[in-house]
Amino acid sequence: MTESEVGIGLVGLGFVGEKAHLPAFNSIPGAKLIAVADVDLPRAKKAAEKFKLSAAYPSHKDLLADPDVDAVVISVPTFLHRQIALDAVKAGKHVLCEMPLAPTLSDAREIVEAAKRAGVVLMPSLNFRFTPNYVKAKELVEKGSLGTPAVAFYREFIAAEVLAQQWPPNSWAWDQAKSGGGPGFTLSVWAIDLLRWLFGADVVEVHSVSRDVVLSELGGTKGYNSLAVLKFSSGAVATLQFSGLVRPLMSTSRLEILGSNINSLTATGNDVLTLYGAEPDKQEWVFRKRGPRVWGHYQEDEHFVESLRQKKTPMITGEDALKAQEVATSIVKAKQALL
Ligand SMILES: NC(=O)c1ccc[n+]([C@@H]2O[C@H](COP(=O)([O-])OP(=O)(O)OC[C@H]3O[C@@H](n4cnc5c(N)ncnc54)[C@H](O)[C@@H]3O)[C@@H](O)[C@H]2O)c1
């Protein structure tokens, strides 16, 4: 790795690998995309051709043997992260790993410990910390615009038709052992981390219930519903609501935070933030960005590259990933207890 350029290898060209990380790393100054790997070799070759990369591999092992690769992005299904991450740190490569790190906490801890022992950087992909409207929300919370944040309501609805296409019923994403607990588990890690970061506090109490509806008209995909209530060490409380039981027009992601001074913030999608206060009674910020820049992946990947170039610890560590997964695991356990 030279000070001016970090060689990047990307493993897994599915939804997040191909749509988010690939275009992001392709345009980040100081990053040089070297190669991609995917068990679906034609998919890897197509990406390598499109982005003019020197190699497309069918296995992460070939990619790890490439001396020009300094850092690896792992965006394969969750149950495959562990082996690839362990092989990568053994090969002395830095790692940006998609979340959850692994389906179980023990496997996730193994990855974090292995990276520490090898002295390489492991940054979990918790991109909500880089999403434009959440970054602005953090700035306002830190400025005291809400007094002390007291309550948050977070809601994420994804259309059943969209999910059935991205993650068909036989996909790894619905398999408890492969995903760690289905979409309710997978999706909650980002929201949990977001609230820990915004509140500057840890989760101390978790309650949850769930209800999944099998959608036979969509090939048996599950219209999941996962509802959790969290209490934080600061005294703040929050609800999380995840659903895949809606039509496309009901798709939404929305965060509301109410403060001790009766001001509140709402973040709609990833691009709008509104502050409800006294004078003025309403202020709105609209971030006109698209794709990886509005989801935060571009800024996240840029932060990873800059941390490596400047030899600084990234703002998100393995410990943050473990804390988010501990809470997500409690949500799933509580759900199982009720079945
Ligand atoms: N940060 C985010 O916004 C975000 C969004 C979606 C998914 N994710 C996470 O990213 C990961 C991948 O999810 P996805 O929805 O993109 O998955 P996906 O199923 O769409 O794609 C996975 C890709 O990995 C490839 N693959 C499978 N096994 C492989 C192997 N052994 N070696 C190399 N390639 C292999 C597949 O061929 C496929 O191209 C998951 O951990 C998921 O939780 C993160």
The ligand as an ORCA input file, in Angstrom:
! r2SCAN-3c Opt
* xyz 0 1
  N     -24.911     -2.066      4.238
  C     -26.043     -2.271      3.588
  O     -26.778     -1.333      3.268
  C     -26.461     -3.668      3.198
  C     -27.528     -3.860      2.335
  C     -27.853     -5.165      1.959
  C     -27.129     -6.233      2.454
  N     -26.096     -6.012      3.328
  C     -25.279     -7.127      3.848
  O     -24.371     -7.476      2.793
  C     -24.188     -8.894      2.739
  C     -24.589     -9.385      1.354
  O     -25.960     -9.117      1.155
  P     -26.576     -8.996     -0.318
  O     -28.022     -8.708     -0.127
  O     -25.747     -8.078     -1.149
  O     -26.383    -10.507     -0.800
  P     -26.739    -11.152     -2.205
  O     -27.306    -12.486     -1.945
  O     -27.497    -10.162     -3.054
  O     -25.301    -11.287     -2.910
  C     -24.271    -12.090     -2.440
  C     -23.198    -12.237     -3.528
  O     -22.144    -13.025     -2.992
  C     -21.782    -14.032     -3.951
  N     -21.185    -15.153     -3.233
  C     -21.822    -16.125     -2.554
  N     -20.918    -16.969     -2.003
  C     -19.691    -16.496     -2.323
  C     -18.367    -16.906     -2.033
  N     -18.096    -17.974     -1.277
  N     -17.339    -16.192     -2.551
  C     -17.571    -15.108     -3.335
  N     -18.810    -14.661     -3.639
  C     -19.853    -15.336     -3.125
  C     -23.076    -14.365     -4.671
  O     -22.838    -14.990     -5.920
  C     -23.699    -12.958     -4.788
  O     -23.219    -12.304     -5.947
  C     -25.016     -9.472      3.884
  O     -24.200     -9.655      5.005
  C     -26.060     -8.401      4.161
  O     -26.508     -8.403      5.501
  C     -25.751     -4.759      3.672
*
